[in-house]
Amino acid sequence: MSNLIHLPGVAGADEAGRGPLAGPVVVAAVVLPEGFDVKGLNDSKKLTPAKREQQAARIKQGAVYCLEVVDVEVIDRRNILRASLDAMARVLELLKFTRALIDGDRLPPTSRPVEAVVKGDGKYACIAAASIIAKTERDAMMREYALEYPEYGFDVNFGYGTADHIAAIREHGPCAIHRRTFYPVSDMVNQPCLTFDD
């Protein structure tokens, strides 16, 4: 039996990848139908990778969902919070729902009926489902990037600022999917040029 509250017809929205130094942020919104078995759903961070994949497959088969991938250029230009919330507004526009519950304490710029719920991915099944869809989609993308940029270990760190990842950036410099506005990447790309007196 799940402890999550199941509200059929209500959209849940969440994102994955707001904090990493590299890669996109993925935003997802999910509407679970009446009768959907919410057993096994949880905050995506509390599930093993295998359980996340299993639940993502169930959600995709039995629910209505929409997702958007926000690339690094948009994150650096708009800032991560605005980029995430703008994408959340867009995915919600594509779904039919009575109201939407957003994980966190900020609301997207939309006229639709939305409510922010802090730690909502551990309270409501629809938000948990959105967190699972966003996380599995982003993880799959980062594993693909790991093949393109093997020196950074994206299949292990998924772009987060682990010690090994930061060491790799210092050794090889940032690659195309590193966020130039995120510390310490920002310090590495904005170093002042050395000048020498004649």
N, C-alpha and C positions, 0 to 999 in steps of 0.2 A: 504494500500500500504506500503510495507516495504522499509526502507531507505538503506537496505543492498544491496551490489552489488552482483549479481548472475552471476557466471562464470561457465557455464556447462562444465564438463569434467576436471575441476581443483579441486585438492584435498585440503581440509582444515584440519589442524591438531592442536590439543590443548590437554591440560592435566588438570586433576582435582586432587587436593590434594598435591600440592607441599609444602604448608606451614604448615599443621597440625603436631601435636606432635605424632599422632598415625594413624595407618592404611596405606594402600597402596597408591601409586599414580597410576591413571588410565589415559592412553594415548589413544586418539582416532583419527582416520583419516576418513574423509567422502568425497565422490564424489557425488555431486548432479547432477541429469540428467537435460537435457534441458526440460523445461516445468514444473519443480518442483515448486510448489507454496511456495515461501519463506515468505509469510505473517505469522507473528507470531514468526518467528525465531529472536533470539537476543542473546546477551551475556547471558550465562546461569545464571549468578549471578543476572541479572535484571529481571528474570522470577520467578513467584511464583512456589513452588513445583508442584502444579497441572498442571500449564501451561508447565513446563519442561517435565513432564511425557507425556502429550498430544503431545508435539512436538517430543519427543523421539520416540514415537510409529509411528508417521508419517514418520520420517526419516528412521527408521528401515524398514518400509514397502516400501518406495519409492526411497531409495538411496542405494548406495554401501558404506559399512563402514567396518572398522576393528578396534579392540581395543586390548590393552594389559594391564594386571594388573601387576604392579611391587611391589613385597612384601617388607616388612620392612627390611629383611636381606640384600636384594640387595641395598636398599636405604642407609642403614648404611655402607655397604661395598664400594659402588661406589660413594657416595654422591648424593644428591637429583637431582642436575642439570644434572650430567652425566647419572644417571639412567633414568631420563625422556627423555633426548635427544637420548640415545641409543634405548630406547623403541620406540620412534617416528620414528627413522630410520627403525626399524623392521616392524612397521605397514605400513609404506609407501611402503616398498618392496613388500607387498602383494596386492597392488592396482594398477590399470591401470589409468594413468592420463597424461595430457599434461605437467602440472607443479603443484607444491604444494605451498601453502601459510601456513606459520607456525606462530601461535600466539606468539608474544614476540620479543626479539631482538637477540636470539641465534638460530643457525642452527644445525640440527642433522647431525651426521657424515654419509653422504650419497652422492653418485655421481649423484643422481637424481636431476632434476631441481627444486630447492626450493628457497623460498624467505621469509625472516622474516618480519612480519608486527606487529608493536607495536599497542596494543589494537585492533588487527585484528578481535576479536570476536564481535566487535561492528561495523565493516566495511564490512566484507565479509560473505555472507550467508554460504559458505562451512565451514569457521572457526567457526561461531556461531553454526552450526549443530554439529561439532566435540566437541565443549565445552558442548553442551547439552547431547550428548551421554556419554561423559566422566563423567560428573557430576552426571547424574542419575544412572549410573552404580556404581559409588563409593558410592553414598548415600545409595543405596540398600545394598551394602556390609557392610557399617557401621551400618545400622539398624540390620543386622544379628549379627554383633559383639556385639551389645548392648544386645542381648539375652544371649550371652556367657559371657560377662563381664558387668553385669548390673550396677555395682558401679560407672562406669565412665561416664555414660550419653551419649554414642556415638550416640544414636538416636536423640539427641538434639544438641550436639556440633560438631558431625561428625569428632572428633579427633582434632579440633582446640583448641588452648590454652586459653580457657575461664577461668575466675576466678574459677568457679565451678569445671572444669576439672582439673586444677592445684591443687586445694585443695584436690580432690579425689586421685590424684597421690601421694601427700604428705601423705595422710592418709593410703592408701592401697599399695603404691609402684607401679612401672610400671608393666604393664601386658605384655603378649607375643607380642602384636602388637604395643607397644610404640617404637618410634624411639630412640635408645640409643645415637645417635650422636646429637640429637636436645636438645637445652637448653629449659627448666630447667631439662629435663629428664637426660641429660648427667651428670649434677651435682649430681643428686640423686644416679646414679649407679656408679659413680666414686669417692665417698666419701672416704677419707683416713681412714684406720683402726686406732682405738685408741690403743696406746701401753702404757703399764704400767711398770714403773721401779720396780725392786725387792726391 
